[in-house]
Amino acid sequence: MSDYIYSLSDISLSNGSPTVVVNNSDSFFGVVEGSQLFIASKVPVTITSHDVEDKTLTLSSNWDQGNLSNVCLLYTSPSPRDA
């Protein structure tokens, strides 16, 4: 299985919410259900969906690792060949 690695340079998360807000025009083209979200020193979480118009990602569970604002994240997405 191959993974692609993408980054978003400015996101916000609120503790207790499953929604990641993308604060700029970064593309999240490669996001598919099951992509993993990584933020330095935080436990990785699974992305279940995304909304390009609302500029949001939805996590598989509520974020419980504290409020974050204007941070950078990485996410991996399975290769389309592996789908």
mmCIF file of the C-alpha atoms, coordinates in Angstrom:
data_MODEL
# 
_entry.id   MODEL 
# 
loop_
_atom_site.group_PDB 
_atom_site.id 
_atom_site.type_symbol 
_atom_site.label_atom_id 
_atom_site.label_alt_id 
_atom_site.label_comp_id 
_atom_site.label_asym_id 
_atom_site.label_entity_id 
_atom_site.label_seq_id 
_atom_site.pdbx_PDB_ins_code 
_atom_site.Cartn_x 
_atom_site.Cartn_y 
_atom_site.Cartn_z 
_atom_site.occupancy 
_atom_site.B_iso_or_equiv 
_atom_site.pdbx_formal_charge 
_atom_site.auth_seq_id 
_atom_site.auth_comp_id 
_atom_site.auth_asym_id 
_atom_site.auth_atom_id 
_atom_site.pdbx_PDB_model_num 
ATOM 1  C CA . MET A 1 1  ? 0.000   0.000  0.000  1.00 0.00 ? 1  MET A CA 1 
ATOM 2  C CA . SER A 1 2  ? 1.335   3.425  -0.951 1.00 0.00 ? 2  SER A CA 1 
ATOM 3  C CA . ASP A 1 3  ? 0.522   6.618  0.922  1.00 0.00 ? 3  ASP A CA 1 
ATOM 4  C CA . TYR A 1 4  ? 0.678   10.194 -0.223 1.00 0.00 ? 4  TYR A CA 1 
ATOM 5  C CA . ILE A 1 5  ? 1.650   12.883 2.284  1.00 0.00 ? 5  ILE A CA 1 
ATOM 6  C CA . TYR A 1 6  ? 0.024   16.317 2.146  1.00 0.00 ? 6  TYR A CA 1 
ATOM 7  C CA . SER A 1 7  ? 0.274   19.368 4.371  1.00 0.00 ? 7  SER A CA 1 
ATOM 8  C CA . LEU A 1 8  ? -2.080  22.178 5.331  1.00 0.00 ? 8  LEU A CA 1 
ATOM 9  C CA . SER A 1 9  ? -0.353  25.281 6.647  1.00 0.00 ? 9  SER A CA 1 
ATOM 10 C CA . ASP A 1 10 ? -3.119  26.939 8.682  1.00 0.00 ? 10 ASP A CA 1 
ATOM 11 C CA . ILE A 1 11 ? -5.868  24.996 10.445 1.00 0.00 ? 11 ILE A CA 1 
ATOM 12 C CA . SER A 1 12 ? -7.875  25.333 13.655 1.00 0.00 ? 12 SER A CA 1 
ATOM 13 C CA . LEU A 1 13 ? -9.404  22.703 15.943 1.00 0.00 ? 13 LEU A CA 1 
ATOM 14 C CA . SER A 1 14 ? -11.645 23.148 18.962 1.00 0.00 ? 14 SER A CA 1 
ATOM 15 C CA . ASN A 1 15 ? -11.478 20.687 21.827 1.00 0.00 ? 15 ASN A CA 1 
ATOM 16 C CA . GLY A 1 16 ? -14.618 18.508 21.798 1.00 0.00 ? 16 GLY A CA 1 
ATOM 17 C CA . SER A 1 17 ? -15.382 19.069 18.108 1.00 0.00 ? 17 SER A CA 1 
ATOM 18 C CA . PRO A 1 18 ? -14.851 16.648 15.195 1.00 0.00 ? 18 PRO A CA 1 
ATOM 19 C CA . THR A 1 19 ? -14.361 19.541 12.735 1.00 0.00 ? 19 THR A CA 1 
ATOM 20 C CA . VAL A 1 20 ? -11.027 20.822 11.424 1.00 0.00 ? 20 VAL A CA 1 
ATOM 21 C CA . VAL A 1 21 ? -11.273 24.279 9.842  1.00 0.00 ? 21 VAL A CA 1 
ATOM 22 C CA . VAL A 1 22 ? -8.855  25.141 7.031  1.00 0.00 ? 22 VAL A CA 1 
ATOM 23 C CA . ASN A 1 23 ? -8.120  28.862 7.447  1.00 0.00 ? 23 ASN A CA 1 
ATOM 24 C CA . ASN A 1 24 ? -6.588  29.591 4.061  1.00 0.00 ? 24 ASN A CA 1 
ATOM 25 C CA . SER A 1 25 ? -6.759  28.489 0.440  1.00 0.00 ? 25 SER A CA 1 
ATOM 26 C CA . ASP A 1 26 ? -4.634  25.327 0.843  1.00 0.00 ? 26 ASP A CA 1 
ATOM 27 C CA . SER A 1 27 ? -5.990  22.477 -1.273 1.00 0.00 ? 27 SER A CA 1 
ATOM 28 C CA . PHE A 1 28 ? -6.919  19.222 0.403  1.00 0.00 ? 28 PHE A CA 1 
ATOM 29 C CA . PHE A 1 29 ? -7.287  17.433 -2.915 1.00 0.00 ? 29 PHE A CA 1 
ATOM 30 C CA . GLY A 1 30 ? -5.996  14.067 -1.676 1.00 0.00 ? 30 GLY A CA 1 
ATOM 31 C CA . VAL A 1 31 ? -8.268  13.622 1.328  1.00 0.00 ? 31 VAL A CA 1 
ATOM 32 C CA . VAL A 1 32 ? -10.290 10.406 1.221  1.00 0.00 ? 32 VAL A CA 1 
ATOM 33 C CA . GLU A 1 33 ? -12.145 8.557  3.948  1.00 0.00 ? 33 GLU A CA 1 
ATOM 34 C CA . GLY A 1 34 ? -9.548  6.883  6.138  1.00 0.00 ? 34 GLY A CA 1 
ATOM 35 C CA . SER A 1 35 ? -6.822  9.495  5.654  1.00 0.00 ? 35 SER A CA 1 
ATOM 36 C CA . GLN A 1 36 ? -4.783  10.087 8.821  1.00 0.00 ? 36 GLN A CA 1 
ATOM 37 C CA . LEU A 1 37 ? -4.237  13.548 10.330 1.00 0.00 ? 37 LEU A CA 1 
ATOM 38 C CA . PHE A 1 38 ? -0.920  14.236 12.063 1.00 0.00 ? 38 PHE A CA 1 
ATOM 39 C CA . ILE A 1 39 ? -0.035  17.278 14.182 1.00 0.00 ? 39 ILE A CA 1 
ATOM 40 C CA . ALA A 1 40 ? 3.326   17.442 15.975 1.00 0.00 ? 40 ALA A CA 1 
ATOM 41 C CA . SER A 1 41 ? 3.181   15.856 19.455 1.00 0.00 ? 41 SER A CA 1 
ATOM 42 C CA . LYS A 1 42 ? -0.500  14.881 19.063 1.00 0.00 ? 42 LYS A CA 1 
ATOM 43 C CA . VAL A 1 43 ? -2.047  11.431 18.604 1.00 0.00 ? 43 VAL A CA 1 
ATOM 44 C CA . PRO A 1 44 ? -2.954  10.830 14.908 1.00 0.00 ? 44 PRO A CA 1 
ATOM 45 C CA . VAL A 1 45 ? -6.674  10.735 14.071 1.00 0.00 ? 45 VAL A CA 1 
ATOM 46 C CA . THR A 1 46 ? -8.708  9.476  11.122 1.00 0.00 ? 46 THR A CA 1 
ATOM 47 C CA . ILE A 1 47 ? -10.434 11.819 8.680  1.00 0.00 ? 47 ILE A CA 1 
ATOM 48 C CA . THR A 1 48 ? -13.895 10.594 7.660  1.00 0.00 ? 48 THR A CA 1 
ATOM 49 C CA . SER A 1 49 ? -14.969 13.324 5.237  1.00 0.00 ? 49 SER A CA 1 
ATOM 50 C CA . HIS A 1 50 ? -14.215 16.772 3.875  1.00 0.00 ? 50 HIS A CA 1 
ATOM 51 C CA . ASP A 1 51 ? -16.127 19.729 2.481  1.00 0.00 ? 51 ASP A CA 1 
ATOM 52 C CA . VAL A 1 52 ? -14.251 21.877 -0.020 1.00 0.00 ? 52 VAL A CA 1 
ATOM 53 C CA . GLU A 1 53 ? -16.856 24.668 -0.002 1.00 0.00 ? 53 GLU A CA 1 
ATOM 54 C CA . ASP A 1 54 ? -16.948 24.955 3.810  1.00 0.00 ? 54 ASP A CA 1 
ATOM 55 C CA . LYS A 1 55 ? -13.167 24.338 3.984  1.00 0.00 ? 55 LYS A CA 1 
ATOM 56 C CA . THR A 1 56 ? -13.544 21.671 6.690  1.00 0.00 ? 56 THR A CA 1 
ATOM 57 C CA . LEU A 1 57 ? -12.394 18.149 7.455  1.00 0.00 ? 57 LEU A CA 1 
ATOM 58 C CA . THR A 1 58 ? -14.443 15.857 9.701  1.00 0.00 ? 58 THR A CA 1 
ATOM 59 C CA . LEU A 1 59 ? -12.686 13.511 12.120 1.00 0.00 ? 59 LEU A CA 1 
ATOM 60 C CA . SER A 1 60 ? -13.865 10.045 13.148 1.00 0.00 ? 60 SER A CA 1 
ATOM 61 C CA . SER A 1 61 ? -14.288 11.281 16.740 1.00 0.00 ? 61 SER A CA 1 
ATOM 62 C CA . ASN A 1 62 ? -14.276 14.536 18.656 1.00 0.00 ? 62 ASN A CA 1 
ATOM 63 C CA . TRP A 1 63 ? -10.868 16.167 19.009 1.00 0.00 ? 63 TRP A CA 1 
ATOM 64 C CA . ASP A 1 64 ? -9.793  15.825 22.659 1.00 0.00 ? 64 ASP A CA 1 
ATOM 65 C CA . GLN A 1 65 ? -6.234  17.137 22.511 1.00 0.00 ? 65 GLN A CA 1 
ATOM 66 C CA . GLY A 1 66 ? -6.848  20.820 23.266 1.00 0.00 ? 66 GLY A CA 1 
ATOM 67 C CA . ASN A 1 67 ? -7.741  23.870 21.211 1.00 0.00 ? 67 ASN A CA 1 
ATOM 68 C CA . LEU A 1 68 ? -5.372  24.563 18.321 1.00 0.00 ? 68 LEU A CA 1 
ATOM 69 C CA . SER A 1 69 ? -5.272  27.638 16.152 1.00 0.00 ? 69 SER A CA 1 
ATOM 70 C CA . ASN A 1 70 ? -3.170  28.540 13.126 1.00 0.00 ? 70 ASN A CA 1 
ATOM 71 C CA . VAL A 1 71 ? -1.174  25.299 13.163 1.00 0.00 ? 71 VAL A CA 1 
ATOM 72 C CA . CYS A 1 72 ? 0.258   23.185 10.373 1.00 0.00 ? 72 CYS A CA 1 
ATOM 73 C CA . LEU A 1 73 ? -0.770  19.573 9.899  1.00 0.00 ? 73 LEU A CA 1 
ATOM 74 C CA . LEU A 1 74 ? 0.181   16.647 7.705  1.00 0.00 ? 74 LEU A CA 1 
ATOM 75 C CA . TYR A 1 75 ? -2.181  14.000 6.464  1.00 0.00 ? 75 TYR A CA 1 
ATOM 76 C CA . THR A 1 76 ? -1.663  10.769 4.578  1.00 0.00 ? 76 THR A CA 1 
ATOM 77 C CA . SER A 1 77 ? -4.017  9.486  1.983  1.00 0.00 ? 77 SER A CA 1 
ATOM 78 C CA . PRO A 1 78 ? -4.025  5.983  0.493  1.00 0.00 ? 78 PRO A CA 1 
ATOM 79 C CA . SER A 1 79 ? -2.941  5.728  -3.097 1.00 0.00 ? 79 SER A CA 1 
ATOM 80 C CA . PRO A 1 80 ? -5.880  5.633  -5.531 1.00 0.00 ? 80 PRO A CA 1 
ATOM 81 C CA . ARG A 1 81 ? -4.367  2.398  -6.852 1.00 0.00 ? 81 ARG A CA 1 
ATOM 82 C CA . ASP A 1 82 ? -4.979  0.816  -3.443 1.00 0.00 ? 82 ASP A CA 1 
ATOM 83 C CA . ALA A 1 83 ? -8.657  1.736  -3.293 1.00 0.00 ? 83 ALA A CA 1 
# 
